Amino acid sequence: MQQIIKQLKGIVGPDKVATAKEDLYCYSYDATFQRFMPDAVVKPQARDQVAAIVKLANQNGIPVYPRGAGTGLSGGSLPVMGGIALVLTDMHRILEIDRENLLAVAQPGVVTAELHRAAENKGLFYPPDPASSDVCTIGGNIAEGAGGPRGLKYGVTRDYVLGLELVTPTGEVVRTGGKTIKNVSGYDLTRLLVGSEGTLGIITEATLKLIPRPQAVRTLLAVYGDLLKAGESIVRISTSGIVPATMEIMDRLTIQCVSRHSPGDLPQDAEAVLIIEVDGTESAVKEEAQIVARVCRETGAEDVVVAVEPGEREQIWRARKAISSALVQIKPTKISEDATVPRSKIPEMIRRLQQIREKYEINLVIFGHAGDGNLHPNIITDENDPEEMKRVEAATEEIFTTAISLGGTLSGEHGIGVLKAPFMKMEFSQPELSLMRRIKSALDPRGILNPGKIFQEPSHER
Ligand SMILES: Cc1cc2nc3c(=O)[nH]c(=O)nc-3n(C[C@H](O)[C@H](O)[C@H](O)COP(=O)(O)OP(=O)(O)OC[C@H]3O[C@@H](n4cnc5c(N)ncnc54)[C@H](O)[C@@H]3O)c2cc1C
């Protein structure tokens, strides 16, 4: 490895390669509770440096783990087999905002919220908005196929990627897609790369679709005395003819934690709240907000607040964004799942999650992007308590089997990474898994790019 480190320093410069233990430690984490140390952290500044690093790693059979901001919730960036943590945050320039063609060109390390601001400054809108958007990167969003609250109306990252520049696992630079809205030439490699979790290529540039910015927005806070009634409102709104921009749910325990963390933002005695946003023209949002409020009341909401002013709207969203930091005040380990079900199954999924919580006697909270079926059951626990961790593991498995039995999927937006790899067999047949593995080996014959992710290594199989 000493010889390799010398060569890496030759490619990116000595100050962009770290091997000291304290530096490696900083890159051994993501937003899960897992830890794996890399042998070196390398921060390239340019595409050709990425290509040279990958070529070197491929020749020597060294694992390379692409990494953005490390906010992943499935262990996707973790260097589970040592090797190189390839941190792309120094490639952080927005190269173009093209008003005429409604698109942006960005390097992978651009922070998502910065792209939001750059687009909005030109009267445009980049809708994908993971709740981590103040820190996470465009590269990480594309690799995970990230979603967020606005997925309900506007779709997810996948729907906004027009083209990519990437470095393949063997070190070639290739481009996929382009700047056109329509493009059916050849295989759709762009779609293959989106959501590939850094296992098929390293994204070095992305061409992203923008849309005109909506003129007006209303945010509604609907308050419930019964969580299941909130679930029924979601199904009724979805079939009312209106497509809200967001429809987020929070259960009692989530509300209580958030209320302790930022008092006054939510009614702390509620069993559930929905945060629903409608956007569009001024007259349309006024009418849609009225219809949504009526449907919520008809399906059991005890109170509905319609926020028009930016300050009132921010107060509601502040509560939603505080969830992650509020929850870890109960116990230190947060296991964040995102099993997703068809929309009509949301009330049933909520019912089953409540049963799982009681059966395993765990702190299971429910919140998330309920409008698109992407509930986020989170288990708040302590990884140092082995007895409780056994119950947590059993509960997690039951969450997955439940979602799949309802026609759902293991992950709506956080990816499989290392945490959900053991459960892929629940969702996919052997021929399906084998097809995916063959795609991986065709692109990465030596298996150097992000090994240990998505597919369980044979030696780890349950
Ligand atoms: C508080 C909080 C809220 C969150 N809310 C949401 C949400 O609403 N919706 C949602 O979808 N996710 C959410 N997430 C999860 C996470 O933020 C997303 O998955 C995000 O896309 C990860 O971006 P990142 O830059 O941190 O990537 P990382 O965590 O560094 O990496 C994620 C994956 O992308 C790969 N990768 C990173 N950069 C590249 C690249 N340039 N080329 C190839 N592969 C690359 C990595 O190898 C890894 O597999 C949340 C996380 C937190 C902590």
The ligand as a MOL file (V3000), in Angstrom:
LIG
                    3D

  0  0  0     0  0            999 V3000
M  V30 BEGIN CTAB
M  V30 COUNTS 53 58 0 0 0
M  V30 BEGIN ATOM
M  V30 1 C -31.0990 13.7650 8.2360 0
M  V30 2 C -31.1370 13.0090 6.9440 0
M  V30 3 C -32.2350 13.1440 6.1160 0
M  V30 4 C -32.2830 12.4420 4.9040 0
M  V30 5 N -33.3710 12.6010 4.1010 0
M  V30 6 C -33.4210 11.9520 2.9130 0
M  V30 7 C -34.5660 12.1140 2.0670 0
M  V30 8 O -35.5200 12.8460 2.3630 0
M  V30 9 N -34.5740 11.4330 0.8940 0
M  V30 10 C -33.5240 10.6180 0.5200 0
M  V30 11 O -33.5780 10.0310 -0.5600 0
M  V30 12 N -32.4470 10.4580 1.3210 0
M  V30 13 C -32.3560 11.0920 2.4950 0
M  V30 14 N -31.2640 10.9300 3.3020 0
M  V30 15 C -30.1760 10.0190 2.8770 0
M  V30 16 C -28.9900 10.7040 2.1510 0
M  V30 17 O -28.8930 12.0680 2.4790 0
M  V30 18 C -29.1230 10.5190 0.6340 0
M  V30 19 O -28.9960 9.1550 0.2990 0
M  V30 20 C -28.0930 11.3320 -0.1880 0
M  V30 21 O -28.3780 11.1410 -1.5470 0
M  V30 22 C -26.6460 10.9090 0.0770 0
M  V30 23 O -25.7890 11.8980 -0.4750 0
M  V30 24 P -24.2930 12.0380 0.0370 0
M  V30 25 O -23.6230 13.1040 -0.7520 0
M  V30 26 O -24.2280 12.1920 1.4970 0
M  V30 27 O -23.7050 10.6140 -0.4050 0
M  V30 28 P -22.8740 9.5380 0.4330 0
M  V30 29 O -23.6000 9.1450 1.6630 0
M  V30 30 O -21.4790 10.0210 0.5960 0
M  V30 31 O -22.8850 8.3310 -0.5960 0
M  V30 32 C -24.0960 7.6780 -0.8960 0
M  V30 33 C -23.8590 6.6640 -2.0260 0
M  V30 34 O -23.5090 7.3370 -3.2110 0
M  V30 35 C -22.2530 6.8930 -3.7220 0
M  V30 36 N -21.6230 8.0830 -4.3130 0
M  V30 37 C -21.4390 9.2970 -3.7450 0
M  V30 38 N -20.9150 10.1460 -4.6420 0
M  V30 39 C -20.7810 9.4510 -5.8080 0
M  V30 40 C -20.2930 9.7760 -7.1160 0
M  V30 41 N -19.8650 10.9930 -7.4200 0
M  V30 42 N -20.2950 8.8010 -8.0520 0
M  V30 43 C -20.7460 7.5430 -7.7770 0
M  V30 44 N -21.2070 7.1930 -6.5610 0
M  V30 45 C -21.2320 8.1370 -5.5960 0
M  V30 46 C -21.5450 6.3010 -2.5160 0
M  V30 47 O -20.6030 5.3170 -2.9100 0
M  V30 48 C -22.7040 5.7000 -1.7590 0
M  V30 49 O -23.0360 4.4440 -2.2690 0
M  V30 50 C -31.2020 11.5980 4.5200 0
M  V30 51 C -30.0890 11.4830 5.3670 0
M  V30 52 C -30.0560 12.1670 6.5570 0
M  V30 53 C -28.8470 12.0120 7.4350 0
M  V30 END ATOM
M  V30 BEGIN BOND
M  V30 1 1 1 2
M  V30 2 1 2 3
M  V30 3 2 2 52
M  V30 4 2 3 4
M  V30 5 1 4 5
M  V30 6 1 4 50
M  V30 7 2 5 6
M  V30 8 1 6 7
M  V30 9 1 6 13
M  V30 10 2 7 8
M  V30 11 1 7 9
M  V30 12 1 9 10
M  V30 13 2 10 11
M  V30 14 1 10 12
M  V30 15 2 12 13
M  V30 16 1 13 14
M  V30 17 1 14 15
M  V30 18 1 14 50
M  V30 19 1 15 16
M  V30 20 1 16 17
M  V30 21 1 16 18
M  V30 22 1 18 19
M  V30 23 1 18 20
M  V30 24 1 20 21
M  V30 25 1 20 22
M  V30 26 1 22 23
M  V30 27 1 23 24
M  V30 28 2 24 25
M  V30 29 1 24 26
M  V30 30 1 24 27
M  V30 31 1 27 28
M  V30 32 2 28 29
M  V30 33 1 28 30
M  V30 34 1 28 31
M  V30 35 1 31 32
M  V30 36 1 32 33
M  V30 37 1 33 34
M  V30 38 1 33 48
M  V30 39 1 34 35
M  V30 40 1 35 36
M  V30 41 1 35 46
M  V30 42 1 36 37
M  V30 43 1 36 45
M  V30 44 2 37 38
M  V30 45 1 38 39
M  V30 46 1 39 40
M  V30 47 2 39 45
M  V30 48 1 40 41
M  V30 49 2 40 42
M  V30 50 1 42 43
M  V30 51 2 43 44
M  V30 52 1 44 45
M  V30 53 1 46 47
M  V30 54 1 46 48
M  V30 55 1 48 49
M  V30 56 2 50 51
M  V30 57 1 51 52
M  V30 58 1 52 53
M  V30 END BOND
M  V30 END CTAB
M  END
